[in-house]
Amino acid sequence: MATEALPPPQGGTDAHPGPAQPTTEAFVEVQESAEFGELRRTYRSFAFPLTVAFIAWYLLYVLLSNYAGGFMGTRLFGNINVALVLGLGQFATTFLIAWLYSRHAASRLDPKAETIKSRMEHPEADA
């Protein structure tokens, strides 16, 4: 079913128009700023080490599963063996890393990103 409605006007009809769209030059300026560099360093100093650690932990699990079957089959109690505990540990560490990242982002990344975003959307406030 097609409608005959006209598209909304370009300027918008809201009493409070949205934030101004930054120019390409503004994006480049922000990208080259020390503040944005600090935001990237803060992100990378958390994400890269945890990513490397998790990949190493995962590869250890895979290698042990392939080449250390006797060790992985060692019963710890009842029908619970080393392979099951380490496999469940993979899930636990995945959720732990996600939780740690959400805390890190909320406390360190989001405030810095919000400051940069606010400055880009409202450049007249800086003047």
C-alpha positions, 0 to 999 in steps of 0.5 A: 500500500503506497502513501501520498505523504510528502517527505518531511521538510529538510529543516525539521519541524521540531521546536528543538532541532537536533545537534548540528552535523559536524563537518569532515574537517571537525572529524579530522580535527577530533581524530588528531586531538590529544583527547581522542588519542587518550580515548584510543589508548585507554581502550587499547590498553584494556582490549588488546591485553585481554584479547591476547590473554583470552586467545592464548587461554582458548588455544591452550584449551584446544591444544590440550584437547588435541594432544593431552587426552590423558590429562584432559580425561583425568577425573576430578570427581564423579564424572567431572573431568579436567576437559569439562572444567576447562571447557566451562571455564571458557564460558566463564571467562567470556562472561567475565571479560564482557562484564569487566569491559562493560565496567571499564567502558562505563567508568573510563571510556564513556565519559571521555567519548561523551565529552568529545561527542558533546563538543562535536555536536555543540561547537558553539559551547566551546567558543 
